[in-house]
Amino acid sequence: MPTDEGELKAGQSTGLILKNAQDKLELKFEWNWLNGALTGGHSESIEIE
């Protein structure tokens, strides 16, 4: 996906799909960019209904 400036970015991630104690799905990812600033981060999503 290009940035607002039209630059194409590439990245990678590793993740887990889990079912928590409330029987809801959780997605957890560690990610980083492979070009540009080379920053990274952590993303989580939890099913709510």
C-alpha positions in Angstrom: 0.0 0.0 0.0 1.5 3.4 -0.9 1.9 6.2 1.6 0.3 9.6 1.1 3.5 10.6 -0.8 3.1 7.6 -3.2 6.0 5.6 -1.7 5.6 1.9 -1.7 6.3 0.3 1.7 7.1 -3.4 2.4 6.9 -5.1 5.8 6.8 -8.4 7.6 5.0 -9.7 10.7 4.6 -12.8 12.8 1.5 -13.5 14.7 -0.7 -15.7 16.9 -4.3 -16.5 16.8 -5.6 -17.4 20.2 -8.8 -18.2 22.0 -8.9 -16.4 25.4 -10.6 -17.5 28.8 -13.8 -15.7 27.7 -13.9 -17.9 24.5 -13.1 -14.9 22.3 -10.5 -14.8 19.5 -7.4 -12.7 19.9 -4.9 -11.7 17.2 -1.4 -10.6 18.2 1.3 -9.4 15.8 4.8 -8.2 16.0 5.7 -6.3 12.8 8.4 -4.1 11.2 8.9 -2.2 8.0 11.6 -3.5 5.6 12.4 -0.2 4.0 12.2 3.5 4.9 12.4 4.2 8.7 12.7 0.4 9.6 10.4 0.9 12.6 8.1 -1.7 14.0 5.5 -2.3 16.5 2.9 -4.6 18.2 -0.7 -4.9 17.2 -3.5 -6.7 19.0 -7.2 -7.3 18.2 -9.8 -9.0 20.4 -13.2 -10.3 19.3 -15.9 -8.4 21.1 -19.1 -10.3 20.0 
